[in-house]
Amino acid sequence: MNLVRAEVERLAARRFVQLMVVLLLIAFAVTVATTLAGSHRPTPDELNRARAQAAEEVRNLEAAHDRCLRIKAGQVTPDESDYVPRDCAEIDPALRQEPITAANYLSGVFVFSQKAEPLLYFLIAFLMLFGFLVAASYIGADLNSGGVVNLLLWRPRRWAVLGAKLGTLLGALLALSAVASVAYLGLFWLIGQTAGLPGGMDAEFWGSLAATYGRGLVLVLLTGALGFAIATLGRHTAAALGAVAAYLVIWELGARLVLDIVEATRPERWMLSSYVAAWLSGEVHFWDRFACGGGEAGFCEGFYTIGWGPGLAVLLTLTAVLVAAAFAAFRRRDLI
């Protein structure tokens, strides 16, 4: 009998996995039902009013941008109510990352192009939780109940058995995530077409969404591998849950508070969550309280950036170290 096929059958038969899949479907159903209940197809009058408001906002920003340029050139004396940024391009409507459209002024209307990315982040977060819990319980329960010992009696090669378990788990997570993502976003696309607005879905939109989706799948797989490795090292599902809880409470909360009290420089560099966010979103910006020195804080660009490259490097390194440690410990450990 093929080892991988046996592991697939064992994974699919686990009640906890089945329960998590049901919870995944329930979460999807609740999100879809809530969106449908809070959205409607806009009437022509609503669209006309929204277009007029968007056009007026663009005109106001163009006037403010033109006045800013004239103030910078010394042609106009600024009033107390004038907002004059360091660079007038900040208020140029033509340079906005998100253009002003009628969709911004529609109330109670689901716009797919505006909500697709936040919905995708929610899906990725749920799949990360799903992957971690399933992975930890999958190997933890087998180690605790003696299931691994039974497999080794049939196939007495420890690394082959553990590798088959990890590979089966990651393959199943990838397949489930791909199917769930297509179904999830497809449903909301249909809602945008029938009970809302599709919005502007150009090549740039789909490219950005695909990039976020690809990074999210990598993150789901890394999370599953981490749960598998920690549970293998601790020989129990609870070890993985306890390790994550301890890290969040002691380091992400406790150490962050201490670093803030002692006014440490750029404390976000020491937090794993910063690198997760950097990888998933492409880059994140953090405020550096010491970057401006004695200058005026209102005109100081005291931000620093963590990009996707360092984020991926940290996550891959952490996962590789823990997985390697898990395999090394499994090879030497007395399993009885």
Secondary structure, 3 states (H helix, E strand, C coil): CCHHHHHHHHHHHCHHHHHHHHHHHHHHHHHHHHHHHCCCCCCHHHHHHHHHHHHHHHHHHHHHHHHHHHHHCCCCCCCCCCCCCCCHHHHCHHHCCCCCCHHHHCCCCEEHHHHHHHHHHHHHHHHHHHHHHHHHHHHHHHHHHCHHHHHHHHCCCHHHHHHHHHHHHHHHHHHHHHHHHHHHHHHHHHHHHHCEECCCCCHHHHHHHHHHHHHHHHHHHHHHHHHHHHHHHHCCHHHHHHHHHHHHHHHHHHHHHHHHHCCCCCHHHHCHHHHHHHHHHCEEEEECCCCCCCCCHHHCCCEEEEEHHHHHHHHHHHHHHHHHHHHHHHHHCCCC
